[in-house]
């Protein structure tokens, strides 16, 4: 099982970007997905999370600007980021809690994708 994050890049302040996190491998369902970020010299922080059933959490700094979603059929999570600010610059990591019959519910991490917001 692996999570493949993509969609990072260089954007200007005020622009938008959407990150994707594709889950693949031998598992049955996606229970939840989340996005963390880590800026240089800072600790990794939770950006957003979504639990199957609809419960969401957002960091205060991204509320009303970022939206997390999951396409359960495609087993892909998304983080839509709007009105990006330079302080959003970081490596973004996706996580997923995936259920398989053999292992039960397990947490996985994807590789990071760099988001740089700069004029």
Buried (B, 14 or more C-beta within 10 A) or exposed (E): EEBBBBBBEEBEEEEEBEBBBBBEEEBEEBBBBBBBBBBEEEEEEBBBBBBBEEEEEBBEEBEEBBBBBBEEEEBBBBBBBBEBEEEBBBBBBBBBBBBBEEEEEBEBBBEBBEBBBEE
